[in-house]
Amino acid sequence: MANNKGSKPAKNKRIKNNLTAYAFCAPWFIGFICFTLFPIGFMFAVSLTDRKLNGLSKFVGLLNYKNMFSSPTFWNSLKVTILFTIIMMVVTTIWAVILAMLLNHKQRFNGIFQFCYFLPSVIPTVALAYAFRTIFGKEAGLLNAVISIFTGKNTSINWLYDTRTVYFAVFFITLFIYNTGQMMLTFRSGLNDVPRELYEACDLDGASAIRKFFSVTLPMISPIVLFNAVMGCVSALNGSFALLYPLTGESGDPNGMTQVLSLLIYKEAFSNMKVGYASALSVILFIVACVFGIGIFAVSKKTVYYEN
């Protein structure tokens, strides 16, 4: 009887603590349901209709998906989206690691360079995109003007609308616009936390700089690599529209070479007024994002090192 009397207050206290925890979590769950689950469900429902921009709609079943999978434009946009996401995720992460390692050595003007490179991270992507559009412009572009000065010839390369140069231009721009500055700061913080004793042990064994990087540095900062890879993937999928629309337009010119799914969704919804078809495209983009997320975390289980 004494044990039962003693356990009852403890049980009531545990229930009270659980209810308190649920009460604190309730706003998040409500927000998640209202602003995540409901829009996703509504998007899928609309994808089964021929809904127009004026709100008129009729149930058509899987017709939008049938038309989508038979469209060469869709397959091109899907290919561009996947390649753009993979390349930007990998390139920005590697570039941020390189910058962090260079800045980790004490040199003059490190702080100024770090500030200047981080600055684009706090400027709206659209504003930066229009600035770079001016730099890579054909007629009055700054890059063409610089090349003309050094070569002595009038240069009028259409960097963003030429099939031979568009990928180079977009690739260069993404190194400054995406989260490279933030990644650089997080990597530098991680590098400062690597125990010096590990490098000293490598020195005693006569390990080269490359061996130190792959045996010590990379494993120790692998959790940060995972975090930045996820952020790079999210930025590429979520921020590609804000970058590419000002640069190459909704059609992803030239010849759809930069038309990611977000651009195609915008074009179908607001130019062609096919909201139902655009919702079907959005469902595919959502699936692509889920596949990338699952893939990244599946790889991380075997490659990311966590200290016990």
Secondary structure as GFF3:
##gff-version 3
##sequence-region A 1 308
A	DSSP	alpha_helix	2	32	.	.	.	ID=ss1
A	DSSP	pi_helix	33	37	.	.	.	ID=ss2
A	DSSP	alpha_helix	38	46	.	.	.	ID=ss3
A	DSSP	alpha_helix	63	69	.	.	.	ID=ss4
A	DSSP	alpha_helix	72	103	.	.	.	ID=ss5
A	DSSP	alpha_helix	110	118	.	.	.	ID=ss6
A	DSSP	three_ten_helix	119	122	.	.	.	ID=ss7
A	DSSP	alpha_helix	125	135	.	.	.	ID=ss8
A	DSSP	alpha_helix	142	151	.	.	.	ID=ss9
A	DSSP	alpha_helix	166	177	.	.	.	ID=ss10
A	DSSP	alpha_helix	180	192	.	.	.	ID=ss11
A	DSSP	alpha_helix	196	204	.	.	.	ID=ss12
A	DSSP	alpha_helix	209	212	.	.	.	ID=ss13
A	DSSP	pi_helix	213	217	.	.	.	ID=ss14
A	DSSP	alpha_helix	218	248	.	.	.	ID=ss15
A	DSSP	alpha_helix	261	266	.	.	.	ID=ss16
A	DSSP	pi_helix	267	271	.	.	.	ID=ss17
A	DSSP	alpha_helix	275	303	.	.	.	ID=ss18
###
